[in-house]
Amino acid sequence: MGKVHGSLARAGKVRGQTPKVAKQDKKKKPRGRAHKRMQYNRRFVTAGKFLFHNNFFFSS
């Protein structure tokens, strides 16, 4: 068996220390055709000049 980084006695230490927070109710995301429409609008319509991170064509 290979070597392990640190002892397994401390496994799960941080997760055990963090306080439990209950999950919040979230609004359901659209599915199917409506989801594709949302993706299209987010990627192409409202993006404008900030289409890509290194897009120098529109930034100059």
mmJSON file of the N, C-alpha and C atoms, coordinates in Angstrom:
{"data_MODEL":{"atom_site":{
"group_PDB":["ATOM","ATOM","ATOM","ATOM","ATOM","ATOM","ATOM","ATOM","ATOM","ATOM","ATOM","ATOM","ATOM","ATOM","ATOM","ATOM","ATOM","ATOM","ATOM","ATOM","ATOM","ATOM","ATOM","ATOM","ATOM","ATOM","ATOM","ATOM","ATOM","ATOM","ATOM","ATOM","ATOM","ATOM","ATOM","ATOM","ATOM","ATOM","ATOM","ATOM","ATOM","ATOM","ATOM","ATOM","ATOM","ATOM","ATOM","ATOM","ATOM","ATOM","ATOM","ATOM","ATOM","ATOM","ATOM","ATOM","ATOM","ATOM","ATOM","ATOM","ATOM","ATOM","ATOM","ATOM","ATOM","ATOM","ATOM","ATOM","ATOM","ATOM","ATOM","ATOM","ATOM","ATOM","ATOM","ATOM","ATOM","ATOM","ATOM","ATOM","ATOM","ATOM","ATOM","ATOM","ATOM","ATOM","ATOM","ATOM","ATOM","ATOM","ATOM","ATOM","ATOM","ATOM","ATOM","ATOM","ATOM","ATOM","ATOM","ATOM","ATOM","ATOM","ATOM","ATOM","ATOM","ATOM","ATOM","ATOM","ATOM","ATOM","ATOM","ATOM","ATOM","ATOM","ATOM","ATOM","ATOM","ATOM","ATOM","ATOM","ATOM","ATOM","ATOM","ATOM","ATOM","ATOM","ATOM","ATOM","ATOM","ATOM","ATOM","ATOM","ATOM","ATOM","ATOM","ATOM","ATOM","ATOM","ATOM","ATOM","ATOM","ATOM","ATOM","ATOM","ATOM","ATOM","ATOM","ATOM","ATOM","ATOM","ATOM","ATOM","ATOM","ATOM","ATOM","ATOM","ATOM","ATOM","ATOM","ATOM","ATOM","ATOM","ATOM","ATOM","ATOM","ATOM","ATOM","ATOM","ATOM","ATOM","ATOM","ATOM","ATOM","ATOM","ATOM","ATOM","ATOM","ATOM","ATOM","ATOM"],
"id":[1,2,3,4,5,6,7,8,9,10,11,12,13,14,15,16,17,18,19,20,21,22,23,24,25,26,27,28,29,30,31,32,33,34,35,36,37,38,39,40,41,42,43,44,45,46,47,48,49,50,51,52,53,54,55,56,57,58,59,60,61,62,63,64,65,66,67,68,69,70,71,72,73,74,75,76,77,78,79,80,81,82,83,84,85,86,87,88,89,90,91,92,93,94,95,96,97,98,99,100,101,102,103,104,105,106,107,108,109,110,111,112,113,114,115,116,117,118,119,120,121,122,123,124,125,126,127,128,129,130,131,132,133,134,135,136,137,138,139,140,141,142,143,144,145,146,147,148,149,150,151,152,153,154,155,156,157,158,159,160,161,162,163,164,165,166,167,168,169,170,171,172,173,174,175,176,177,178,179,180],
"type_symbol":["N","C","C","N","C","C","N","C","C","N","C","C","N","C","C","N","C","C","N","C","C","N","C","C","N","C","C","N","C","C","N","C","C","N","C","C","N","C","C","N","C","C","N","C","C","N","C","C","N","C","C","N","C","C","N","C","C","N","C","C","N","C","C","N","C","C","N","C","C","N","C","C","N","C","C","N","C","C","N","C","C","N","C","C","N","C","C","N","C","C","N","C","C","N","C","C","N","C","C","N","C","C","N","C","C","N","C","C","N","C","C","N","C","C","N","C","C","N","C","C","N","C","C","N","C","C","N","C","C","N","C","C","N","C","C","N","C","C","N","C","C","N","C","C","N","C","C","N","C","C","N","C","C","N","C","C","N","C","C","N","C","C","N","C","C","N","C","C","N","C","C","N","C","C","N","C","C","N","C","C"],
"label_atom_id":["N","CA","C","N","CA","C","N","CA","C","N","CA","C","N","CA","C","N","CA","C","N","CA","C","N","CA","C","N","CA","C","N","CA","C","N","CA","C","N","CA","C","N","CA","C","N","CA","C","N","CA","C","N","CA","C","N","CA","C","N","CA","C","N","CA","C","N","CA","C","N","CA","C","N","CA","C","N","CA","C","N","CA","C","N","CA","C","N","CA","C","N","CA","C","N","CA","C","N","CA","C","N","CA","C","N","CA","C","N","CA","C","N","CA","C","N","CA","C","N","CA","C","N","CA","C","N","CA","C","N","CA","C","N","CA","C","N","CA","C","N","CA","C","N","CA","C","N","CA","C","N","CA","C","N","CA","C","N","CA","C","N","CA","C","N","CA","C","N","CA","C","N","CA","C","N","CA","C","N","CA","C","N","CA","C","N","CA","C","N","CA","C","N","CA","C","N","CA","C","N","CA","C","N","CA","C","N","CA","C"],
"label_alt_id":[null,null,null,null,null,null,null,null,null,null,null,null,null,null,null,null,null,null,null,null,null,null,null,null,null,null,null,null,null,null,null,null,null,null,null,null,null,null,null,null,null,null,null,null,null,null,null,null,null,null,null,null,null,null,null,null,null,null,null,null,null,null,null,null,null,null,null,null,null,null,null,null,null,null,null,null,null,null,null,null,null,null,null,null,null,null,null,null,null,null,null,null,null,null,null,null,null,null,null,null,null,null,null,null,null,null,null,null,null,null,null,null,null,null,null,null,null,null,null,null,null,null,null,null,null,null,null,null,null,null,null,null,null,null,null,null,null,null,null,null,null,null,null,null,null,null,null,null,null,null,null,null,null,null,null,null,null,null,null,null,null,null,null,null,null,null,null,null,null,null,null,null,null,null,null,null,null,null,null,null],
"label_comp_id":["MET","MET","MET","GLY","GLY","GLY","LYS","LYS","LYS","VAL","VAL","VAL","HIS","HIS","HIS","GLY","GLY","GLY","SER","SER","SER","LEU","LEU","LEU","ALA","ALA","ALA","ARG","ARG","ARG","ALA","ALA","ALA","GLY","GLY","GLY","LYS","LYS","LYS","VAL","VAL","VAL","ARG","ARG","ARG","GLY","GLY","GLY","GLN","GLN","GLN","THR","THR","THR","PRO","PRO","PRO","LYS","LYS","LYS","VAL","VAL","VAL","ALA","ALA","ALA","LYS","LYS","LYS","GLN","GLN","GLN","ASP","ASP","ASP","LYS","LYS","LYS","LYS","LYS","LYS","LYS","LYS","LYS","LYS","LYS","LYS","PRO","PRO","PRO","ARG","ARG","ARG","GLY","GLY","GLY","ARG","ARG","ARG","ALA","ALA","ALA","HIS","HIS","HIS","LYS","LYS","LYS","ARG","ARG","ARG","MET","MET","MET","GLN","GLN","GLN","TYR","TYR","TYR","ASN","ASN","ASN","ARG","ARG","ARG","ARG","ARG","ARG","PHE","PHE","PHE","VAL","VAL","VAL","THR","THR","THR","ALA","ALA","ALA","GLY","GLY","GLY","LYS","LYS","LYS","PHE","PHE","PHE","LEU","LEU","LEU","PHE","PHE","PHE","HIS","HIS","HIS","ASN","ASN","ASN","ASN","ASN","ASN","PHE","PHE","PHE","PHE","PHE","PHE","PHE","PHE","PHE","SER","SER","SER","SER","SER","SER"],
"label_asym_id":["A","A","A","A","A","A","A","A","A","A","A","A","A","A","A","A","A","A","A","A","A","A","A","A","A","A","A","A","A","A","A","A","A","A","A","A","A","A","A","A","A","A","A","A","A","A","A","A","A","A","A","A","A","A","A","A","A","A","A","A","A","A","A","A","A","A","A","A","A","A","A","A","A","A","A","A","A","A","A","A","A","A","A","A","A","A","A","A","A","A","A","A","A","A","A","A","A","A","A","A","A","A","A","A","A","A","A","A","A","A","A","A","A","A","A","A","A","A","A","A","A","A","A","A","A","A","A","A","A","A","A","A","A","A","A","A","A","A","A","A","A","A","A","A","A","A","A","A","A","A","A","A","A","A","A","A","A","A","A","A","A","A","A","A","A","A","A","A","A","A","A","A","A","A","A","A","A","A","A","A"],
"label_entity_id":["1","1","1","1","1","1","1","1","1","1","1","1","1","1","1","1","1","1","1","1","1","1","1","1","1","1","1","1","1","1","1","1","1","1","1","1","1","1","1","1","1","1","1","1","1","1","1","1","1","1","1","1","1","1","1","1","1","1","1","1","1","1","1","1","1","1","1","1","1","1","1","1","1","1","1","1","1","1","1","1","1","1","1","1","1","1","1","1","1","1","1","1","1","1","1","1","1","1","1","1","1","1","1","1","1","1","1","1","1","1","1","1","1","1","1","1","1","1","1","1","1","1","1","1","1","1","1","1","1","1","1","1","1","1","1","1","1","1","1","1","1","1","1","1","1","1","1","1","1","1","1","1","1","1","1","1","1","1","1","1","1","1","1","1","1","1","1","1","1","1","1","1","1","1","1","1","1","1","1","1"],
"label_seq_id":[1,1,1,2,2,2,3,3,3,4,4,4,5,5,5,6,6,6,7,7,7,8,8,8,9,9,9,10,10,10,11,11,11,12,12,12,13,13,13,14,14,14,15,15,15,16,16,16,17,17,17,18,18,18,19,19,19,20,20,20,21,21,21,22,22,22,23,23,23,24,24,24,25,25,25,26,26,26,27,27,27,28,28,28,29,29,29,30,30,30,31,31,31,32,32,32,33,33,33,34,34,34,35,35,35,36,36,36,37,37,37,38,38,38,39,39,39,40,40,40,41,41,41,42,42,42,43,43,43,44,44,44,45,45,45,46,46,46,47,47,47,48,48,48,49,49,49,50,50,50,51,51,51,52,52,52,53,53,53,54,54,54,55,55,55,56,56,56,57,57,57,58,58,58,59,59,59,60,60,60],
"pdbx_PDB_ins_code":[null,null,null,null,null,null,null,null,null,null,null,null,null,null,null,null,null,null,null,null,null,null,null,null,null,null,null,null,null,null,null,null,null,null,null,null,null,null,null,null,null,null,null,null,null,null,null,null,null,null,null,null,null,null,null,null,null,null,null,null,null,null,null,null,null,null,null,null,null,null,null,null,null,null,null,null,null,null,null,null,null,null,null,null,null,null,null,null,null,null,null,null,null,null,null,null,null,null,null,null,null,null,null,null,null,null,null,null,null,null,null,null,null,null,null,null,null,null,null,null,null,null,null,null,null,null,null,null,null,null,null,null,null,null,null,null,null,null,null,null,null,null,null,null,null,null,null,null,null,null,null,null,null,null,null,null,null,null,null,null,null,null,null,null,null,null,null,null,null,null,null,null,null,null,null,null,null,null,null,null],
"Cartn_x":[0.836,0.0,0.883,0.441,1.229,1.184,2.015,2.057,0.887,0.485,-0.646,-0.122,-0.667,-0.27,-0.975,-0.254,-0.852,-1.522,-1.867,-2.463,-3.959,-4.506,-5.936,-6.78,-6.132,-6.879,-7.5,-6.896,-7.418,-8.37,-8.747,-9.604,-10.971,-11.44,-12.749,-12.757,-11.589,-11.493,-12.214,-11.932,-12.494,-13.997,-14.44,-15.872,-16.635,-16.016,-16.668,-16.74,-15.798,-15.768,-16.736,-17.045,-17.876,-19.305,-19.941,-21.314,-22.285,-23.301,-24.293,-25.225,-25.373,-26.281,-27.332,-28.592,-29.679,-29.738,-30.123,-30.228,-31.398,-31.192,-32.242,-33.093,-34.335,-35.212,-34.79,-34.643,-34.225,-35.319,-35.345,-36.297,-35.845,-36.775,-36.389,-35.95,-34.93,-34.407,-35.263,-35.366,-36.157,-35.522,-36.369,-35.895,-36.258,-35.554,-35.887,-35.628,-36.64,-36.521,-36.24,-36.881,-36.697,-35.266,-34.658,-33.276,-32.323,-32.564,-31.733,-31.866,-33.063,-33.287,-32.51,-32.51,-31.782,-30.276,-29.755,-28.34,-27.967,-28.815,-28.55,-28.507,-29.477,-29.521,-28.316,-27.912,-26.771,-25.474,-25.324,-24.058,-23.916,-24.994,-24.857,-25.549,-26.688,-27.462,-26.954,-26.877,-26.504,-24.999,-24.219,-22.772,-22.162,-22.586,-22.073,-20.595,-19.833,-18.412,-17.596,-18.161,-17.427,-17.706,-17.483,-17.805,-16.777,-15.484,-14.424,-13.486,-12.701,-11.801,-10.716,-10.125,-9.014,-9.442,-10.619,-11.133,-10.628,-9.546,-8.963,-9.611,-10.411,-11.035,-12.002,-12.787,-13.779,-13.251,-12.178,-11.721,-10.949,-10.429,-9.618,-10.472],
"Cartn_y":[-1.177,0.0,1.242,2.293,3.514,4.334,5.35,6.219,7.193,7.628,8.542,9.869,10.959,12.275,12.528,12.465,12.692,11.441,11.483,10.297,10.263,9.072,8.931,9.209,9.407,9.724,11.117,11.977,13.34,13.497,12.411,12.504,13.056,14.036,14.63,15.653,16.139,17.073,18.385,18.97,20.286,20.202,19.181,19.043,18.826,18.103,17.887,19.144,20.068,21.29,22.352,22.332,23.395,23.266,24.405,24.347,23.927,23.184,22.694,23.83,24.053,25.082,24.393,24.642,24.002,24.533,23.673,24.09,25.05,26.043,27.025,26.591,27.044,26.767,27.631,27.005,27.727,27.643,28.671,28.674,27.646,26.884,25.842,26.458,25.857,26.352,25.82,26.597,26.12,24.892,24.051,22.82,22.794,21.948,21.731,22.941,23.31,24.418,25.728,25.943,27.193,27.318,26.198,26.226,26.583,26.006,26.325,27.804,28.346,29.759,30.637,30.234,30.979,30.947,29.784,29.658,30.549,30.542,31.346,32.826,33.266,34.675,35.053,34.177,34.475,34.526,33.622,33.52,34.506,34.765,35.523,36.875,36.999,38.23,39.281,38.951,39.95,40.068,39.177,39.205,40.484,40.905,42.133,42.042,43.071,43.104,42.23,41.774,40.922,39.46,39.091,37.741,36.737,37.13,36.247,37.029,36.343,37.005,37.796,37.205,37.856,38.403,39.003,39.501,40.925,41.079,42.395,43.09,42.361,42.941,44.059,43.848,44.833,45.796,45.432,46.256,47.486,47.484,48.627,49.732],
"Cartn_z":[0.0,0.0,0.0,-0.692,-0.789,0.481,0.499,1.679,1.648,2.83,2.96,3.5,3.016,3.512,4.834,5.911,7.223,7.748,9.009,9.616,9.367,9.259,8.989,10.225,11.371,12.586,12.49,11.662,11.532,10.351,9.73,8.548,8.929,8.192,8.444,9.554,9.954,11.083,10.79,9.646,9.34,9.13,8.426,8.174,9.468,10.394,11.683,12.527,12.329,13.121,12.62,11.327,10.779,11.274,11.598,12.092,10.996,11.395,10.443,10.067,8.772,8.282,7.431,7.74,7.004,5.579,4.643,3.254,3.095,2.218,1.978,0.797,0.806,-0.324,-1.502,-2.658,-3.847,-4.9,-5.747,-6.842,-7.871,-8.413,-9.369,-10.69,-11.287,-12.549,-13.689,-14.768,-15.908,-16.55,-17.12,-17.733,-19.215,-19.938,-21.338,-22.21,-23.005,-23.949,-23.238,-22.106,-21.363,-20.849,-20.473,-19.993,-21.133,-22.317,-23.481,-23.836,-23.709,-23.998,-23.026,-21.755,-20.736,-21.029,-21.416,-21.751,-22.935,-23.964,-25.157,-24.8,-24.018,-23.63,-22.788,-21.895,-21.035,-21.839,-22.812,-23.528,-24.675,-25.405,-26.643,-26.63,-26.004,-26.099,-25.128,-23.847,-22.849,-22.667,-23.299,-23.094,-23.649,-24.834,-25.423,-25.705,-25.284,-25.593,-24.662,-23.551,-22.617,-22.933,-24.182,-24.623,-24.123,-24.15,-23.698,-22.793,-22.018,-21.083,-21.801,-22.829,-23.52,-24.876,-24.917,-26.178,-26.399,-27.173,-27.417,-28.609,-29.367,-30.553,-30.161,-29.112,-28.707,-27.651,-26.969,-25.856,-26.3,-27.545,-27.974,-28.566],
"occupancy":[1.0,1.0,1.0,1.0,1.0,1.0,1.0,1.0,1.0,1.0,1.0,1.0,1.0,1.0,1.0,1.0,1.0,1.0,1.0,1.0,1.0,1.0,1.0,1.0,1.0,1.0,1.0,1.0,1.0,1.0,1.0,1.0,1.0,1.0,1.0,1.0,1.0,1.0,1.0,1.0,1.0,1.0,1.0,1.0,1.0,1.0,1.0,1.0,1.0,1.0,1.0,1.0,1.0,1.0,1.0,1.0,1.0,1.0,1.0,1.0,1.0,1.0,1.0,1.0,1.0,1.0,1.0,1.0,1.0,1.0,1.0,1.0,1.0,1.0,1.0,1.0,1.0,1.0,1.0,1.0,1.0,1.0,1.0,1.0,1.0,1.0,1.0,1.0,1.0,1.0,1.0,1.0,1.0,1.0,1.0,1.0,1.0,1.0,1.0,1.0,1.0,1.0,1.0,1.0,1.0,1.0,1.0,1.0,1.0,1.0,1.0,1.0,1.0,1.0,1.0,1.0,1.0,1.0,1.0,1.0,1.0,1.0,1.0,1.0,1.0,1.0,1.0,1.0,1.0,1.0,1.0,1.0,1.0,1.0,1.0,1.0,1.0,1.0,1.0,1.0,1.0,1.0,1.0,1.0,1.0,1.0,1.0,1.0,1.0,1.0,1.0,1.0,1.0,1.0,1.0,1.0,1.0,1.0,1.0,1.0,1.0,1.0,1.0,1.0,1.0,1.0,1.0,1.0,1.0,1.0,1.0,1.0,1.0,1.0,1.0,1.0,1.0,1.0,1.0,1.0],
"B_iso_or_equiv":[0.0,0.0,0.0,0.0,0.0,0.0,0.0,0.0,0.0,0.0,0.0,0.0,0.0,0.0,0.0,0.0,0.0,0.0,0.0,0.0,0.0,0.0,0.0,0.0,0.0,0.0,0.0,0.0,0.0,0.0,0.0,0.0,0.0,0.0,0.0,0.0,0.0,0.0,0.0,0.0,0.0,0.0,0.0,0.0,0.0,0.0,0.0,0.0,0.0,0.0,0.0,0.0,0.0,0.0,0.0,0.0,0.0,0.0,0.0,0.0,0.0,0.0,0.0,0.0,0.0,0.0,0.0,0.0,0.0,0.0,0.0,0.0,0.0,0.0,0.0,0.0,0.0,0.0,0.0,0.0,0.0,0.0,0.0,0.0,0.0,0.0,0.0,0.0,0.0,0.0,0.0,0.0,0.0,0.0,0.0,0.0,0.0,0.0,0.0,0.0,0.0,0.0,0.0,0.0,0.0,0.0,0.0,0.0,0.0,0.0,0.0,0.0,0.0,0.0,0.0,0.0,0.0,0.0,0.0,0.0,0.0,0.0,0.0,0.0,0.0,0.0,0.0,0.0,0.0,0.0,0.0,0.0,0.0,0.0,0.0,0.0,0.0,0.0,0.0,0.0,0.0,0.0,0.0,0.0,0.0,0.0,0.0,0.0,0.0,0.0,0.0,0.0,0.0,0.0,0.0,0.0,0.0,0.0,0.0,0.0,0.0,0.0,0.0,0.0,0.0,0.0,0.0,0.0,0.0,0.0,0.0,0.0,0.0,0.0,0.0,0.0,0.0,0.0,0.0,0.0],
"pdbx_formal_charge":[null,null,null,null,null,null,null,null,null,null,null,null,null,null,null,null,null,null,null,null,null,null,null,null,null,null,null,null,null,null,null,null,null,null,null,null,null,null,null,null,null,null,null,null,null,null,null,null,null,null,null,null,null,null,null,null,null,null,null,null,null,null,null,null,null,null,null,null,null,null,null,null,null,null,null,null,null,null,null,null,null,null,null,null,null,null,null,null,null,null,null,null,null,null,null,null,null,null,null,null,null,null,null,null,null,null,null,null,null,null,null,null,null,null,null,null,null,null,null,null,null,null,null,null,null,null,null,null,null,null,null,null,null,null,null,null,null,null,null,null,null,null,null,null,null,null,null,null,null,null,null,null,null,null,null,null,null,null,null,null,null,null,null,null,null,null,null,null,null,null,null,null,null,null,null,null,null,null,null,null],
"auth_seq_id":[1,1,1,2,2,2,3,3,3,4,4,4,5,5,5,6,6,6,7,7,7,8,8,8,9,9,9,10,10,10,11,11,11,12,12,12,13,13,13,14,14,14,15,15,15,16,16,16,17,17,17,18,18,18,19,19,19,20,20,20,21,21,21,22,22,22,23,23,23,24,24,24,25,25,25,26,26,26,27,27,27,28,28,28,29,29,29,30,30,30,31,31,31,32,32,32,33,33,33,34,34,34,35,35,35,36,36,36,37,37,37,38,38,38,39,39,39,40,40,40,41,41,41,42,42,42,43,43,43,44,44,44,45,45,45,46,46,46,47,47,47,48,48,48,49,49,49,50,50,50,51,51,51,52,52,52,53,53,53,54,54,54,55,55,55,56,56,56,57,57,57,58,58,58,59,59,59,60,60,60],
"auth_comp_id":["MET","MET","MET","GLY","GLY","GLY","LYS","LYS","LYS","VAL","VAL","VAL","HIS","HIS","HIS","GLY","GLY","GLY","SER","SER","SER","LEU","LEU","LEU","ALA","ALA","ALA","ARG","ARG","ARG","ALA","ALA","ALA","GLY","GLY","GLY","LYS","LYS","LYS","VAL","VAL","VAL","ARG","ARG","ARG","GLY","GLY","GLY","GLN","GLN","GLN","THR","THR","THR","PRO","PRO","PRO","LYS","LYS","LYS","VAL","VAL","VAL","ALA","ALA","ALA","LYS","LYS","LYS","GLN","GLN","GLN","ASP","ASP","ASP","LYS","LYS","LYS","LYS","LYS","LYS","LYS","LYS","LYS","LYS","LYS","LYS","PRO","PRO","PRO","ARG","ARG","ARG","GLY","GLY","GLY","ARG","ARG","ARG","ALA","ALA","ALA","HIS","HIS","HIS","LYS","LYS","LYS","ARG","ARG","ARG","MET","MET","MET","GLN","GLN","GLN","TYR","TYR","TYR","ASN","ASN","ASN","ARG","ARG","ARG","ARG","ARG","ARG","PHE","PHE","PHE","VAL","VAL","VAL","THR","THR","THR","ALA","ALA","ALA","GLY","GLY","GLY","LYS","LYS","LYS","PHE","PHE","PHE","LEU","LEU","LEU","PHE","PHE","PHE","HIS","HIS","HIS","ASN","ASN","ASN","ASN","ASN","ASN","PHE","PHE","PHE","PHE","PHE","PHE","PHE","PHE","PHE","SER","SER","SER","SER","SER","SER"],
"auth_asym_id":["A","A","A","A","A","A","A","A","A","A","A","A","A","A","A","A","A","A","A","A","A","A","A","A","A","A","A","A","A","A","A","A","A","A","A","A","A","A","A","A","A","A","A","A","A","A","A","A","A","A","A","A","A","A","A","A","A","A","A","A","A","A","A","A","A","A","A","A","A","A","A","A","A","A","A","A","A","A","A","A","A","A","A","A","A","A","A","A","A","A","A","A","A","A","A","A","A","A","A","A","A","A","A","A","A","A","A","A","A","A","A","A","A","A","A","A","A","A","A","A","A","A","A","A","A","A","A","A","A","A","A","A","A","A","A","A","A","A","A","A","A","A","A","A","A","A","A","A","A","A","A","A","A","A","A","A","A","A","A","A","A","A","A","A","A","A","A","A","A","A","A","A","A","A","A","A","A","A","A","A"],
"auth_atom_id":["N","CA","C","N","CA","C","N","CA","C","N","CA","C","N","CA","C","N","CA","C","N","CA","C","N","CA","C","N","CA","C","N","CA","C","N","CA","C","N","CA","C","N","CA","C","N","CA","C","N","CA","C","N","CA","C","N","CA","C","N","CA","C","N","CA","C","N","CA","C","N","CA","C","N","CA","C","N","CA","C","N","CA","C","N","CA","C","N","CA","C","N","CA","C","N","CA","C","N","CA","C","N","CA","C","N","CA","C","N","CA","C","N","CA","C","N","CA","C","N","CA","C","N","CA","C","N","CA","C","N","CA","C","N","CA","C","N","CA","C","N","CA","C","N","CA","C","N","CA","C","N","CA","C","N","CA","C","N","CA","C","N","CA","C","N","CA","C","N","CA","C","N","CA","C","N","CA","C","N","CA","C","N","CA","C","N","CA","C","N","CA","C","N","CA","C","N","CA","C","N","CA","C","N","CA","C","N","CA","C"],
"pdbx_PDB_model_num":[1,1,1,1,1,1,1,1,1,1,1,1,1,1,1,1,1,1,1,1,1,1,1,1,1,1,1,1,1,1,1,1,1,1,1,1,1,1,1,1,1,1,1,1,1,1,1,1,1,1,1,1,1,1,1,1,1,1,1,1,1,1,1,1,1,1,1,1,1,1,1,1,1,1,1,1,1,1,1,1,1,1,1,1,1,1,1,1,1,1,1,1,1,1,1,1,1,1,1,1,1,1,1,1,1,1,1,1,1,1,1,1,1,1,1,1,1,1,1,1,1,1,1,1,1,1,1,1,1,1,1,1,1,1,1,1,1,1,1,1,1,1,1,1,1,1,1,1,1,1,1,1,1,1,1,1,1,1,1,1,1,1,1,1,1,1,1,1,1,1,1,1,1,1,1,1,1,1,1,1]
}}}
